[in-house]
Amino acid sequence: MKRIFIWLDDERPMLGFQSPYLQNEIMFHARNYQECIDAIIEAQSQDYEIWIHFDNDLGEEKEGYDVAKYIVENQIPIKYRIHTMNPVARKNIEQLLSHYGYKQFQW
C-alpha cells in the first residue's frame, strides 16, 4: 500500500526526513486546516496509508486539534506524531487520538 506523509505546520518547513520508511513515499506540506483535510480526502480516494505529523497552532481559527477531531469523527485510519510546541495542545491531540485507538508511528 502506498503511503502519504502529511506535515501539518503553517511556519516550520517540512523536515528532510531520511527515514527508510519514507523512501518513495508521497510527502505533502499542509499549511492550514483545509489543505490538510483536502490531502486526507485525496489520500483516501487513492487508498493511501495516511501518516500525519501535527502542529496545533496554524495561525487561523481552525487548528491541528480540529484536524484530529475531523479524523476521529470520520473514522479515518491514520498513524500520527505530534510536533507542536504547545504542551496543552499536544496533550489534547494525543488524548483525543489515543482514546479512539489511533497509534503514533515509530521510525
Secondary structure as the mmCIF struct_conf table of DSSP 4:
data_model
#
loop_
_struct_conf.conf_type_id
_struct_conf.id
_struct_conf.beg_label_comp_id
_struct_conf.beg_label_asym_id
_struct_conf.beg_label_seq_id
_struct_conf.end_label_comp_id
_struct_conf.end_label_asym_id
_struct_conf.end_label_seq_id
STRN STRN1 ARG A 3 LEU A 8
BEND BEND1 ASP A 10 ARG A 12
HELX_LH_PP_P HELX_LH_PP_P1 PRO A 13 LEU A 15
HELX_RH_3T_P HELX_RH_3T_P1 PRO A 20 LEU A 22
TURN_TY1_P TURN_TY1_P1 GLN A 23 ASN A 24
STRN STRN2 ILE A 26 ALA A 30
BEND BEND2 ASN A 32 ASN A 32
HELX_RH_AL_P HELX_RH_AL_P1 TYR A 33 SER A 45
TURN_TY1_P TURN_TY1_P2 GLN A 46 ASP A 47
STRN STRN3 GLU A 49 PHE A 54
BEND BEND3 ASN A 56 ASN A 56
BEND BEND4 GLY A 59 LYS A 62
HELX_RH_AL_P HELX_RH_AL_P2 GLY A 64 GLU A 73
TURN_TY1_P TURN_TY1_P3 ASN A 74 GLN A 75
STRN STRN4 ILE A 78 ILE A 82
BEND BEND5 MET A 85 MET A 85
HELX_RH_AL_P HELX_RH_AL_P3 PRO A 87 HIS A 99
TURN_TY1_P TURN_TY1_P4 TYR A 100 GLY A 101
STRN STRN5 LYS A 103 GLN A 104
#
